[in-house]
Amino acid sequence: MTIESIKKRLPQWSKRRHLVQFLVLFTFFTAHIPLPIRGLEQGTIKLDFNTWHIHFFGLSLAKEHFYLFFMILPFALVTLIIVAFIMGKIFCGYICPQNIYYELLYRMHQKLKKRYPRYRRSKRIQNATDLAITLVLATATVLTLNQYFIGAHYLFHAWISCASFGFFVTLVHFMKHRFCTNACPYHFVQRSLQTRTTLHVNYESDRPGAPCGVCYACVKACYVDIDIRKDRFHPDCTLCGACIDACEGVYRNKAEPSLLKLSLVDPEQQQDTRWGLKLFLVGVIGAMFIGYGFMFMNRPMEKVLLARDATASTATTADKATSNMFRISIKNLRSTPMTYQLTLSPSDFRFIEGTDTLTVTVPEYERIQQLLVVSYVGQQVLSNISAITIDCSDAATGDLIQGFNLNYLIRPIEQTRGR
């Protein structure tokens, strides 16, 4: 038996679907596990309530970057809507957790029915087994979900875990596929967007020389009991491809192509008249994620604030020179310590340290506040107010981070107001 013959015997669509479903479950149950790799010490994805950081694929996002993380939600929503318009319920059949668990239970029941005749005859044993498996899956899911949060014990008390547990059991054991057709919001969105050119299972009923043998293999393979020959756009169809695999298995012995296949073509017009719109929508998805990537790559890595010190804006030294006091706040949003350089201009002004530059080192994810005392050392007599500039830059590269244009007061602010 050759490799090609083995490939032909394998159900292609079921194999692809099961692979995607396995990757979804594997990612969910393992993404929180800490790894001995730099940046993944807390896991691939995790929310830390102690430090208010989001650990995301090797990056640690401070709370100032939370908006970038939550911007994924509207992008994902728009993507799902466009996918629903073009690809139908492909998300439901391949990625939806509810459907993955439902199909997992269905396959377990089918194997038990084939192996144990008593199990096949007893509905009570089937229901008890279904409930037992659901309880195990619910426990594993809730415990795994809690691992994605650090320091959240005050949020995820026992009653919240129990509520999640009960919700899972209700969906998977009691409601099953009825939730998808009667309560799932994505189902209603997809139904409202479905057209004749949305991806669907097409039945070639008019193909000459190869009529359907009415073997019902496609109906038997469908885990929601749909006869796709009667309704190509059935609302319960998740495009899993099980019926296509079954039909291909029947016609493989006849050396003929299957009567069922996935199609984007209108069954009546035999052509897709909306390729331009679909390509435009795909371009919209690409543009959104390119824009998001640009925003993510150019996210601010420092938060710098500088203002006149509220306690003492000006002060007069022993030699009757006037000094101005400012307070700078620098928060380092990087995962490594950073050294920043503060540059004062024009050259007639100096920091109290006697230089026109200062260096400040800030640990990772920390904020420091420092008092800056600026004095005038020039010979020219100034007016009451003069303009100065303090620039904050990266000490290592010299790249300017932020500049501040300030007013230097010659007399104390109280005297200036009194005049």
N, C-alpha and C positions, 0 to 999 in steps of 0.2 A: 504494500500500500504506500503510495507516494504522498509527499506533503501536500501537493495540490488536491489530491482526492480527499485527504483529511479535512482540508479547508472547506471543500465543497460540502462535506457532510455537517460541518458545524453551522448552527444558526447564526448568521452574521449579525443581524440587528440585535438579537438577544445578547450576543457576546459583547457588542459595543455598549449596550445599555447597562449590562451588569458590570462592566469595567468602570464606567463612569460612576455608577452607584457605589461601587466598592471604594473608589477614590474619594467620594464625598464622605462616606462613613469613616474611612481611614483618616482623612484630614480632621474631621470633627473629634475623633477619639484620641488623636495624637498631637494635635497642634499646640496643646497647652503644656506638653512635657518639656521640662528644662533640658537643654543640650549643652555639652561641654565645648561650645563654639562661641567665639567672641560675638556678642550681640544677641545670642540666643540663650543666655543663662536663665532667663525667665520663661522661655518658650517662644514659639513663633508668633502667637497672638495672645495677649493678656492685658487686662486693665488693672492697674495698681492704684487702689484707693488710698494707700498710705502716702505715696509720693505724687499722686495724680499724674501718672505717666501711662501712656499706651505703648506697649511693646508690640511692634508690628513688623514682622519679617526682618529682624535684625536692627531695626530702627527703634529708638525710644523717643516718643513724642511727648513733650511737656504739655501742660494744660493750655498754654498759649497756642498750641498747634491742634487742639481738639477739633477746631472747625474744619481742618483738612480731612480728618477721619470721618466726621459726620457728613461731609459733603459727598461721600461715597453713596449715601442713602438716596438722595434725589437722582444721582446719576444712575444708580442701579434700578430705581423705579422707572425712569425714562427708558432705560435699556430693556426692561421687562415688557413695557408697553409696545415698543417697536418690535421686539422678538415675538410678542403675541400676535401682532399684525402680520408678520411675515411667516413665522415658523409655527404658529398655532400653539398647541399645548406641549411643545417639545420640552419645556421646562418641567412640566408636571411629570412626564414619563421618565426623565433622566436625573433630575436634581432635587425635586421636591422631597423633603424628609418624610412627610406623611405618606406619600406614594411609595417611597423606598421601603419603609417599615411594613406597609400593607402588602407589597409584593413579596417581601421576605417571608412574612407569615404565610402567604398563599403558597409559595414554593415549598415551605416546610410541610404544610398540610398535604400537598400533592404527593410528596415523597412518603409520608406516613400512611396515606391511603393506599398507595401501591404496595407497601410492604406489609401492612397489618390489616387483614380483612375486618377484624373486630372494630378497629378504629374507623374504618370506612363506613361501617353500619351504624355506629353510635354517635348521634349528634351531641349527647351529653359529654362524652369523652373528648370530642373535637372542641367544644366550647371551653372545657376545663383546660385542655392543653393550650388553646389559644390565649386564655387568660394568664396561665402560668408563664408562657413565653413573653407576653406583653408586660407582665410585672418585672421580669428580669430586664427586658429592654428599657423599661421606664426607669428602673433603679440606676442602670448604667448611664442612661442619658442625663438624668438629673445630677448625679454625682459628677459626671464629666463636665456638665455646664457650669457647675459651681467652681471648678478648677480654673476657669478663665478669669476669675476675679481674685485679686489679692487684697486682704484686709477688709473684706466685705461681709464679715460675720455678723455685723450689726444690721446689715441689709437682708442677707439671706438667712433669716432665722428658719427654724424648723417648719413654721406654718407656711412660709413661702415655698419651701422645697416640697411640702406636702401638696400645696395647691398645684404646683407644676407637675408633680407626680400624678395627681388625679386628672389633670387636664390631658396629659399624655395617654393615660389608660382609657379615658373617655373617647379620645379621637381614634386611637389605634384599635381598641378592642370592640367598642360599642358602635361608634359611628362608621368607622372604616371609610369606604368610598362615598358614603352618603354625605360626609362633610365636604368633599370636593364639589359635589353637584349642588348642594343646598346652602352651604355657608361660606365657602372659600371666596374671598373678594377677587382674587386673581381669575377665578373661573368666570365671574360675571364680566370682568374687564375684557377677557379674551373673547367671550361670546359676542360682546358688543363690537369688537374690532374685526371679527372674522369675516372674510370675503370669499368669493369663489376661487380666488387665486392664492388663498392662504394654504400653507403646506398641509396636505391631507393624504390619506390612503386612497389611491385611485383603483377602481375595479374596471378592468377592460372587458366589459360584457359583450362588446360588439366585435371582438377580435375573431376573424374567420378561422375555422379549422381547429379551434381549441376552446370549446365551450366548457363552462364550469361543470364538473362532475357531481356536484352537490354532495361532496363528501363531508362537508361541515368541519373540515380540519381547521379552518381559520376561526370559526366560532368556538371550537373546543380549546384552541390555544389562547383565546382572549380571556384575561383574568377578570374582566368586567362584563363578560357575556354579551358582546356586541356582534351583530351580523353586519359587517362593514359593507357587504354587497348591497344592502338595502338603503344605507345612509352613509355616504362618504364623509359627511360633516357631523357625525354623531357627537353630541356635547360631552359624552363620557369618554371618548377616544383620547388617549394620552400619547398617541404616535409612538408607542413602545416598539412596534414592528414585529410583535409575536405572530400576528396573522400572516404577515409577509413571509416570515421564516417557514410557517406551516405550509403555505401554498407553494413555496419554492421546493420544500421537501417532497410534495406530491408530484410536481411537474419535473423534478430532477430525473426521475426514472424514465420520463418520456422524452428527455432531451429537449424540452421546450421551456421558454421563459415563464415566470410566474404571471398569473392574472392580476396580482396585487403588487403595487409599488407606490412609494412616496412620490408625490407630484406637486408642483406649483402651478400647474396648468388648469385652466377652467375646464371641467369635464364637458361642458356643452360647446364652448367655442374652440376647444382644443388648442388654446394658445394663452400665453400670459401677457395681458395688456398693461401690466403695471410694473414693468421692470424699471422704468425711470424713477418712479416713486420709491420703489424698494431700494434701489442703489442710493438714492438721496438720503433715505433714512439710515442706511448703513453708514454713509458718510457722516451723518449727524452723530452717530455713536462714536465713530473714530475721532471726530473733531472734539467731542466732549472729553474723551479720555486723554487726547493729546493736550488739551487745555488744562485738564486736571494734573497731568504729569508736569507741565510747565509750572503750574502754581506750586506743586509739591517740591520741585527741584529748586525753586526760587523763594521758598518760605524763609521768613526772617529767622536768623539764628541768634540774634541778640535783641533784647528789649532795653533801650536806653532812654532815660528821662533826665532832664536837667532843668532846674528852676532856681530862682533866687531863694536863699534860705529864709524861711519865715520868721525865725527867731532873731536874726541880726542881719539885715540886708547890707548895711555898711558899718564900718567901724573906723575910728581914728586912732592911729598908732602914736607912739611917744613923740615922733618927729613931725606930728601933725599931718602925716600922709593919710590918705583915705584908702581903705581896703574894702572890696566888695566880696561878699560871701555867697556862694552858690552850693547847692547840694545836688550831686549826681547819683543816679541809681542805675546800675547795670545788672541785667540778669542774663546769664549765659545759658542758652537753650541747647547747647551741644553736649555730647556725651564725653567730652574731654575738657580739661582745664584750658582756659584761654587768657592771654595777656593782651590788654588793650592799651593804646597810647592816646593820651589827651594832649592836644596841641592848641596853644593859646596864640592868638594874633589880634592886633598888630604887635610888632616887636617891642614897643614901648611898655608893654604890660608883661608882668611876670606872676607866676604862682608864688606863694609865700616861701616855697622851697628855694626860690631864686632862679628857677629855670622856666622856660616857656613850654616844656613838655613834662608830662607825668606818665608813669606806667602803672597799670592796675591789673592784678591777676585775680581772676574769678574762677572758683572751682566749677566742675560740671553741674549744671542744673541749679546753681546757686545764684543768689542775688546779694550784691553788696551796695552799701550806700556810703558815700565819702563826701566830706565837706571840702570845698575848693575855695581857697582864699586868694583873690586876685588883687594885685597892687600895681599902681602906675609908677614907673621908674624913669620916665622921660623927663626932659628939661623944659619942654614947651608947656605953657599954661593952658589948661583945657577948660572948656565950658562945663556947665553942670552935668551934662549927659554926653557920654561918648560911646560909640559902637565898638563892641569886641566880638570875637568869634572863638568858640571852643569846638574843635573837631575831635570826634572819637573814631579811631581807626584800629585795624588789626595790626598789632605790633610786629607780627611775623611777616605779613605780606604787604603792609602799608595800605591796604584797601580801605577807603573811607566807608564807615558804617553809617554815621549820622553827624550832621553839623548843626550847631546852635548859634543863632545871632542874638546877642544880648546887649543890654544897655548897662554901661558902667557909670555909676553915680559918683560925682566928685564929693558932694556933701552928704551927710547922713540923711536918710529919707525923710525923717521927721522935720529937719530944717528945710529941706527942699519944698515940702508941702506947706510949711508955714510962711514962706515968702509970697 
